[in-house]
């Protein structure tokens, strides 16, 4: 893969999802031990969201995967109804995701313009 083909947006969003997967995975025992959420609910929700983060991270070559990423952010915030702290942590990850997605788009636009200018000057 050449330097031109690398996506800063994909890299940044993937990093956010990976860190979020760790956080969501660790929220599972907290749901069970601290928030008294039944394991039958906590395990599929916490570990399911963590697995979804990892799977989505690998699918970010497809544009629709970014919409899944946005949905994960909403689910992480909604997890606050089970563990109150997740309102805060989910919000932090949503801000990180939004920053990575929007800044990544901007960097990709500017890189494309720079490569076009370079190619025009160096035929």
N, C-alpha and C positions, 0 to 999 in steps of 0.2 A: 504494500500500500504506500503510495507516494504521499509526500507532505500535503499536497493539495487535496487529497482524498480524506484526510483525517478530520474528524468533526469535533471541534471543541465543545459544542453543545452536547453531543452524545457522551463525551468523556466526563463533563461536569455533572450531567444529570445521572449518569451511571454511578458516579461516586456518591451522590446524595442518596440514591436508592440503596446502595450497598450499606451505607451507614445507618440508614433508616431500617433496613432489614435486621441489623444487629439490635437496634433499639426495640423494634417490635417483638423480636424473639425474646429479648430479656423482659419485656412487659408481661409475658405469659406467666412466669412464676409470681410476679407481683400481683397479677389479677387473682391468682389462686390463693396466695398466702396472705395478702394484705387486704384486698378488696372483697374477699370471700365469693368470688365468681366461681361457679362450678367448673371443674376441669373439663367437662363435656362441652362447655361454652368457650372457656379460655384457650384451650389447646387449638381448636380449629380457627378461632378468630386471630389469636396472636401469631401462631406459627403459620397459619394460612396467609396472613398479610405479609409476613416476613418472606415466605416462599414466593409470593406474588411479586414482591420487590425484586428479588433475585432474577426471576424469570423475565420480568419487564426490562430489567437492566440489560439483559442479553438480547432483547428484541428492539432496542432503540434505533436499529437501522431502519425500521419502518416508522413512518410518521404517526400512524395510529397508536403506537406504543406510548407516545407522549401524552395522549389523552388518557390512557390507562394510568400513567404516572400521576396525572392530575386527580384521577379518581382515588388513587391510593392516598393522596394527601387528604382528601375529604374523609376517607375511612379512618385514617390515623387520628384526625381531629375528633371524629365521632366516637372513637374509642374512649374518649374522655368521659362518656356516659357510664363506662364501666370502671375506669381508673381516672380519677379527676386530673392527675398530673399529665395525662395524655392530651388534655386540652392545650396545655402549654407546649409540651414536646411536639405534638402534632402541628401546632401553629408555627413553631420554629422550623420544622422540616418543610412545611408548606412555603414558608418564606425562602428557605434555601433552594427548594425546587423551583419556585418562581424566578428567583435570581439566576439560577443556573440555566433555566430554559430561555428566559428573555435576554440575558447577557450573551448566552451562546448563540442565539439567533443574530444578535447585533455583530458579534465577532465574525460569524460566517459571512454576513453581508459585506463587512468591511474587507475581509480576506479575499472574497471573490472580486471585489472592485480593485484591490491592490494587484491581484494576479492578472486581471484584465489589462490594467495599466502597464504592468511589467511586460506582458505579451505584446502589447501594442508598441512598446519601445524597443523590444528585442524580437523582431520577427524571425 
